[in-house]
Amino acid sequence: MRLRRCRSCGIAGPRGSGARHELRLWSPSPRRTATSTPFPPTICEYLKLEQVLQAASMDNKTIILTTLNAAWSSPGSVIDLFIDSFRHGVRTSSLLKHLVIIAFDRKAYRRCTEIHTYCYALVTGNVDFSQEKRFLTAGYLEMMWTRLDFLRLVLEKGYSFIFSDADIMWFRNPFPYFYPDGDLQVACDHYVGNATDLRNIANGGFNYVKSNNQSIEFYKFWYSSRLRYPGYHDQDVLNFIKHDPYIMDIGLTIKFLSTTYFGGICEPSKDLNEVCTMHANCCIGLQSKLHDLRIIMEDWRDYMSMPPSLKTPGAFSWRVPQNCRKNQCMRNSTFCLRKTRLSRLYLEDSAS
């Protein structure tokens, strides 16, 4: 792999350390082709990534990753709710020291350095990822596939990771709920009751991936499969290729995570005594997400303030969806039809 040289290196130091580093890596890089891999374009970026990952890593070389653009980085927006959920969760606050925020643009990077310790500026050449990317627009698809290829690089560097979208609230430490034998463990929009059943509809916004030959090969296969399914995003493509015989050929073990623990607006976790994460999925538009995420956080605080004697199964339920449901099915019928059609395709493919 050939790396371009750059003029300055350095990572953002921890808050309060006095360390300040100018971001000088936002020069245009050569335009990518459909099959090229964009990372890392400079020696500096390669070294910076290694430094950040090493600093945030757990003893077993596992990290937590999320991505951020300007649209989600404003004060009081998605990223603040995301970090706040760690601070109010059960045994989750200590996990923040293992979180790396991957910034897609200057504003997101600067905001990250104001609120968090470990930030990495992902150079994306001539592509502007700073604005809100509406579901399935060209900008949204490009951002999702860029993210996926970056995660492949993290695996190749020997780091296992939990990837979490920033619109997922963390309420409990998820590690005790993962399977010991899964190379790729992925949350679901719809869970059918069995962790190995391919009829589960995977959601790419939350997954736990172990760094090994199988997972690295799978991420390469996943990324290249975008050419077979043009116009689809990474989650759709995952739900198509999970049936491919190549998965068995490379020896990858996929486990689907139950919505009992890893829920979302699509299929909420019903028992707050067991919920680990809550995702603002099945929701279109930043304002709708923010509205329902704030209610989710209010519900969690109310639950945590209850005496243990009242925290019985079924005694407390989420007040969502609200705006997310209205936005999904009243304002964007195309999205509803698409999700229905894709669900049918997934189920038909798994039955064949």
C-alpha positions as CSV (number, residue, x, y, z in Angstrom):
1,M,0.0,0.0,0.0
2,R,1.4,3.4,-1.1
3,L,0.8,6.3,1.3
4,R,1.0,10.0,0.4
5,R,3.1,12.3,2.6
6,C,1.6,15.2,4.6
7,R,3.1,18.2,6.3
8,S,1.9,17.6,9.9
9,C,0.8,14.9,12.2
10,G,-0.8,14.7,15.6
11,I,-3.9,13.6,17.4
12,A,-6.3,15.6,19.6
13,G,-5.1,15.4,23.2
14,P,-7.5,14.7,26.1
15,R,-9.6,17.6,27.3
16,G,-7.7,19.6,29.9
17,S,-4.3,18.3,28.7
18,G,-3.3,21.6,27.2
19,A,-2.5,19.8,23.9
20,R,-3.8,21.6,20.8
21,H,-3.4,20.3,17.3
22,E,-4.4,22.0,14.1
23,L,-6.4,20.0,11.7
24,R,-4.3,20.1,8.5
25,L,-5.5,17.0,6.7
26,W,-8.4,18.3,4.7
27,S,-6.7,18.7,1.3
28,P,-8.4,17.0,-1.6
29,S,-7.2,13.5,-2.3
30,P,-7.4,11.6,-5.6
31,R,-10.9,10.8,-6.6
32,R,-11.8,7.2,-5.8
33,T,-12.9,4.6,-8.3
34,A,-15.7,2.2,-7.6
35,T,-13.3,-0.5,-6.6
36,S,-10.5,1.5,-4.9
37,T,-10.0,1.5,-1.2
38,P,-9.6,5.1,0.1
39,F,-7.9,4.6,3.4
40,P,-5.4,5.8,4.4
41,P,-4.5,8.5,1.9
42,T,-1.5,9.8,3.9
43,I,1.2,8.5,6.2
44,C,0.0,11.0,8.8
45,E,-3.5,9.7,8.8
46,Y,-2.4,6.1,9.1
47,L,-0.2,6.9,12.1
48,K,-2.9,9.1,13.7
49,L,-5.4,6.3,13.4
50,E,-3.1,3.8,15.0
51,Q,-2.4,6.3,17.8
52,V,-6.0,6.9,18.5
53,L,-7.0,3.3,18.4
54,Q,-4.2,2.2,20.6
55,A,-5.0,4.9,23.2
56,A,-8.7,4.0,23.3
57,S,-8.3,0.2,23.1
58,M,-9.2,-2.2,25.9
59,D,-6.7,-4.8,27.0
60,N,-7.9,-7.2,24.4
61,K,-7.7,-4.7,21.5
62,T,-11.4,-3.9,21.4
63,I,-12.7,-0.4,20.8
64,I,-16.1,1.3,20.5
65,L,-16.6,3.4,17.3
66,T,-19.2,5.8,16.1
67,T,-19.3,8.3,13.3
68,L,-20.3,12.0,13.3
69,N,-20.9,14.7,10.7
70,A,-21.8,18.3,11.2
71,A,-25.5,17.8,11.1
72,W,-25.4,15.6,14.2
73,S,-22.7,17.5,16.1
74,S,-24.4,20.7,17.2
75,P,-24.8,21.2,20.9
76,G,-27.9,19.4,22.2
77,S,-28.0,17.3,19.0
78,V,-27.6,13.5,18.5
79,I,-24.0,13.2,19.7
80,D,-24.7,14.9,23.0
81,L,-27.6,12.5,23.6
82,F,-25.4,9.6,22.7
83,I,-22.6,10.5,25.2
84,D,-25.2,11.4,27.8
85,S,-26.7,7.9,27.6
86,F,-23.4,6.3,28.6
87,R,-23.2,8.6,31.6
88,H,-26.7,7.6,32.8
89,G,-26.5,3.9,31.9
90,V,-25.8,0.9,34.1
91,R,-22.0,0.2,34.0
92,T,-21.6,2.2,30.8
93,S,-19.8,5.4,31.9
94,S,-16.4,3.6,32.0
95,L,-16.9,2.6,28.4
96,L,-16.5,6.2,27.2
97,K,-12.7,5.9,27.6
98,H,-12.8,3.3,24.8
99,L,-15.0,5.3,22.4
100,V,-13.5,6.7,19.3
101,I,-15.6,9.2,17.3
102,I,-14.9,9.2,13.6
103,A,-15.6,12.7,12.2
104,F,-16.6,13.1,8.6
105,D,-15.9,16.9,8.4
106,R,-14.2,19.8,10.1
107,K,-17.1,21.0,12.2
108,A,-17.7,17.5,13.5
109,Y,-14.0,17.0,14.4
110,R,-13.8,20.3,16.2
111,R,-17.0,19.6,18.1
112,C,-15.7,16.1,19.0
113,T,-12.5,17.6,20.5
114,E,-14.6,19.9,22.7
115,I,-16.7,17.0,24.2
116,H,-14.6,13.9,24.0
117,T,-11.1,12.5,24.3
118,Y,-10.6,10.3,21.3
119,C,-11.5,11.8,17.9
120,Y,-10.3,10.9,14.4
121,A,-10.8,13.0,11.3
122,L,-11.6,10.8,8.4
123,V,-10.5,12.5,5.2
124,T,-13.0,12.0,2.4
125,G,-11.5,14.0,-0.5
126,N,-14.0,16.0,-2.5
127,V,-17.1,14.4,-0.9
128,D,-19.0,16.7,1.5
129,F,-20.5,14.8,4.4
130,S,-21.2,17.8,6.6
131,Q,-25.0,18.2,5.9
132,E,-27.8,15.9,7.0
133,K,-27.9,13.0,4.6
134,R,-31.5,12.0,3.9
135,F,-32.2,8.3,3.8
136,L,-31.1,6.6,0.5
137,T,-29.9,9.8,-1.2
138,A,-26.6,9.6,-3.1
139,G,-24.9,11.4,-0.2
140,Y,-26.3,9.0,2.3
141,L,-25.2,6.0,0.3
142,E,-21.7,7.4,-0.2
143,M,-21.4,8.1,3.6
144,M,-22.5,4.6,4.5
145,W,-20.1,2.8,2.2
146,T,-17.2,5.1,3.2
147,R,-17.9,4.1,6.8
148,L,-18.0,0.4,6.0
149,D,-14.7,0.5,4.2
150,F,-13.1,2.4,7.1
151,L,-14.3,-0.4,9.5
152,R,-12.6,-2.9,7.3
153,L,-9.3,-1.0,7.8
154,V,-9.8,-1.1,11.6
155,L,-10.2,-4.9,11.5
156,E,-7.1,-5.2,9.3
157,K,-5.2,-3.3,12.0
158,G,-6.1,-6.0,14.5
159,Y,-8.8,-4.2,16.4
160,S,-12.1,-5.8,17.3
161,F,-14.9,-3.3,17.7
162,I,-18.4,-2.4,18.6
163,F,-19.8,-0.1,16.0
164,S,-22.7,2.0,17.1
165,D,-24.7,4.7,15.3
166,A,-24.8,7.8,17.3
167,D,-28.6,7.6,17.4
168,I,-28.4,4.6,19.7
169,M,-28.8,5.1,23.4
170,W,-26.6,2.9,25.6
171,F,-28.3,1.9,28.8
172,R,-26.3,-1.2,29.9
173,N,-22.9,-2.6,29.2
174,P,-23.5,-4.9,26.2
175,F,-20.5,-7.2,26.5
176,P,-22.2,-9.7,28.8
177,Y,-24.9,-10.1,26.2
178,F,-22.7,-11.0,23.3
179,Y,-22.1,-14.6,22.1
180,P,-18.7,-16.1,22.7
181,D,-18.6,-17.7,19.3
182,G,-19.8,-15.0,16.9
183,D,-17.4,-13.3,14.4
184,L,-20.1,-10.8,13.4
185,Q,-22.8,-10.0,15.8
186,V,-25.4,-7.6,14.5
187,A,-28.6,-5.9,15.9
188,C,-31.9,-6.4,14.1
189,D,-34.8,-4.3,12.9
190,H,-36.8,-7.5,13.3
191,Y,-35.8,-10.5,15.4
192,V,-37.5,-13.9,14.8
193,G,-36.3,-15.5,18.0
194,N,-33.2,-17.4,17.0
195,A,-29.7,-15.9,16.9
196,T,-28.7,-17.9,13.8
197,D,-31.9,-17.6,11.8
198,L,-31.2,-15.8,8.5
199,R,-34.8,-14.5,8.5
200,N,-33.7,-12.0,11.1
201,I,-33.6,-8.6,9.4
202,A,-30.2,-7.1,10.3
203,N,-29.5,-3.5,11.2
204,G,-26.0,-2.3,10.4
205,G,-26.1,0.5,12.9
206,F,-25.0,-1.7,15.8
207,N,-22.6,-4.6,15.6
208,Y,-19.8,-6.4,17.4
209,V,-17.0,-7.7,15.2
210,K,-14.0,-9.7,16.1
211,S,-10.8,-9.0,14.1
212,N,-9.8,-12.2,12.4
213,N,-9.3,-13.5,8.8
214,Q,-13.0,-14.3,8.5
215,S,-14.3,-10.9,9.4
216,I,-11.8,-9.1,7.3
217,E,-12.6,-11.2,4.3
218,F,-16.3,-10.6,4.9
219,Y,-16.0,-6.8,5.1
220,K,-14.1,-6.9,1.8
221,F,-16.9,-9.0,0.3
222,W,-19.6,-6.8,1.8
223,Y,-18.0,-3.6,0.4
224,S,-17.5,-5.1,-3.0
225,S,-21.1,-6.3,-3.1
226,R,-22.3,-2.7,-3.4
227,L,-21.5,-3.1,-7.1
228,R,-24.0,-6.1,-7.3
229,Y,-26.7,-4.1,-5.7
230,P,-26.4,-0.5,-6.9
231,G,-28.6,2.0,-5.2
232,Y,-28.8,0.0,-1.9
233,H,-27.1,0.9,1.3
234,D,-24.9,-1.3,3.4
235,Q,-27.7,-2.6,5.6
236,D,-29.8,-3.7,2.6
237,V,-26.8,-5.4,1.0
238,L,-25.9,-7.2,4.3
239,N,-29.4,-8.6,4.3
240,F,-28.9,-9.9,0.8
241,I,-25.5,-11.3,1.1
242,K,-26.1,-13.1,4.4
243,H,-27.6,-15.9,2.3
244,D,-24.5,-16.1,0.0
245,P,-22.7,-19.5,0.1
246,Y,-19.4,-17.5,0.3
247,I,-20.2,-16.8,3.9
248,M,-19.9,-20.5,4.7
249,D,-16.8,-20.8,2.5
250,I,-14.8,-18.2,4.5
251,G,-16.0,-19.7,7.8
252,L,-17.7,-16.6,9.2
253,T,-20.1,-17.1,12.1
254,I,-23.0,-14.6,12.2
255,K,-25.1,-14.1,15.3
256,F,-28.1,-11.9,15.4
257,L,-28.7,-9.9,18.6
258,S,-32.2,-10.1,20.2
259,T,-34.3,-7.0,20.3
260,T,-35.0,-8.0,23.9
261,Y,-31.6,-6.5,24.7
262,F,-30.7,-4.5,21.6
263,G,-34.0,-2.8,20.6
264,G,-35.1,0.1,18.6
265,I,-38.2,2.0,17.4
266,C,-38.7,-0.7,14.8
267,E,-39.0,-3.3,17.5
268,P,-38.6,-1.9,21.0
269,S,-37.1,-3.8,23.9
270,K,-40.1,-4.5,26.1
271,D,-38.4,-4.9,29.5
272,L,-36.3,-2.0,30.7
273,N,-34.8,-4.4,33.3
274,E,-32.9,-6.1,30.4
275,V,-32.5,-3.4,27.7
276,C,-28.9,-2.6,26.6
277,T,-29.4,-0.2,23.7
278,M,-32.3,1.6,22.1
279,H,-32.0,2.7,18.5
280,A,-33.9,5.5,16.7
281,N,-34.3,3.3,13.6
282,C,-37.4,3.2,11.4
283,C,-37.2,7.0,11.5
284,I,-36.5,9.5,8.8
285,G,-35.3,13.1,9.5
286,L,-33.1,14.6,12.2
287,Q,-35.8,16.5,14.0
288,S,-37.9,13.4,14.4
289,K,-35.0,11.4,15.7
290,L,-34.1,14.1,18.2
291,H,-37.7,14.3,19.4
292,D,-38.0,10.6,20.1
293,L,-34.5,10.2,21.4
294,R,-35.1,12.8,24.0
295,I,-38.3,11.0,25.1
296,I,-36.3,7.8,25.3
297,M,-33.8,9.4,27.6
298,E,-36.6,10.9,29.7
299,D,-38.2,7.4,30.0
300,W,-34.9,5.9,31.0
301,R,-34.3,8.5,33.7
302,D,-37.8,8.0,35.0
303,Y,-37.2,4.2,35.1
304,M,-33.9,4.6,36.9
305,S,-35.5,6.9,39.6
306,M,-38.1,4.2,40.5
307,P,-37.6,2.1,43.6
308,P,-36.5,-1.5,42.8
309,S,-39.8,-2.9,44.1
310,L,-41.6,-1.2,41.2
311,K,-39.2,-2.2,38.5
312,T,-41.1,-5.4,37.6
313,P,-41.4,-6.7,34.0
314,G,-44.1,-4.8,32.1
315,A,-44.5,-2.1,34.8
316,F,-42.8,0.5,32.6
317,S,-42.9,1.0,28.8
318,W,-41.5,3.4,26.3
319,R,-43.5,6.4,25.1
320,V,-42.0,6.0,21.6
321,P,-42.5,6.0,18.7
322,Q,-44.1,9.4,18.3
323,N,-42.7,11.7,15.6
324,C,-40.6,8.8,14.2
325,R,-43.8,6.8,13.4
326,K,-45.6,9.8,11.9
327,N,-42.5,10.8,9.9
328,Q,-41.9,7.3,8.6
329,C,-45.4,6.3,7.4
330,M,-47.2,9.6,6.8
331,R,-44.6,11.9,5.3
332,N,-42.5,9.3,3.5
333,S,-44.6,6.6,2.1
334,T,-41.8,5.6,-0.3
335,F,-39.7,4.6,2.7
336,C,-42.5,2.5,4.1
337,L,-43.1,0.7,0.8
338,R,-39.3,0.2,0.3
339,K,-38.9,-1.4,3.8
340,T,-42.0,-3.6,3.2
341,R,-40.6,-4.7,-0.2
342,L,-37.1,-5.4,1.2
343,S,-38.5,-7.4,4.1
344,R,-40.4,-9.5,1.6
345,L,-37.3,-10.0,-0.5
346,Y,-35.2,-11.0,2.5
347,L,-37.8,-13.5,3.6
348,E,-38.3,-14.9,0.1
349,D,-34.6,-15.3,-0.4
350,S,-34.1,-17.0,2.9
351,A,-36.9,-19.5,2.1
352,S,-35.5,-20.4,-1.3
